[in-house]
Amino acid sequence: MAFQVRMTRTANAEIEAAYSWLREQNPVYADKWFRELMDTIFDDVRY
């Protein structure tokens, strides 16, 4: 069963703020964190 995910503006803004902060602290980790977050969100959609 597939699900549809809609990201709210608030969620997008919070993700962007977290990513920006992480990118300033540790760019390599920030990219990894973002990829894993997106994988988690969209992997859940497939099941």
C-alpha positions in Angstrom: 0.0 0.0 0.0 1.4 3.4 -1.0 0.8 6.6 1.0 1.0 10.2 -0.1 3.1 12.6 2.0 2.6 16.3 2.0 5.1 18.4 3.7 3.7 21.5 5.3 5.4 24.9 5.0 6.3 24.7 8.7 7.9 21.3 8.3 9.9 22.5 5.3 11.0 25.6 7.1 12.1 23.6 10.2 14.0 21.0 8.0 15.7 23.8 6.2 16.6 25.6 9.4 18.0 22.4 10.9 20.0 21.7 7.7 21.4 25.2 7.5 22.5 25.0 11.2 24.0 21.6 10.7 25.8 22.7 7.5 27.5 25.5 9.4 28.6 23.0 12.1 29.5 20.0 10.0 28.8 20.1 6.2 29.5 16.4 5.7 27.1 15.3 8.4 24.5 17.8 7.3 24.3 16.2 3.9 24.2 12.7 5.4 21.5 13.8 7.8 19.4 15.3 5.1 19.6 12.3 2.8 18.7 9.9 5.6 15.8 12.1 6.6 14.4 12.1 3.1 15.0 8.4 2.8 13.2 7.8 6.0 10.2 9.9 5.0 9.9 8.5 1.6 10.7 4.9 2.5 7.7 4.9 4.9 5.6 6.1 2.0 6.3 2.9 0.0 5.0 0.5 2.7 
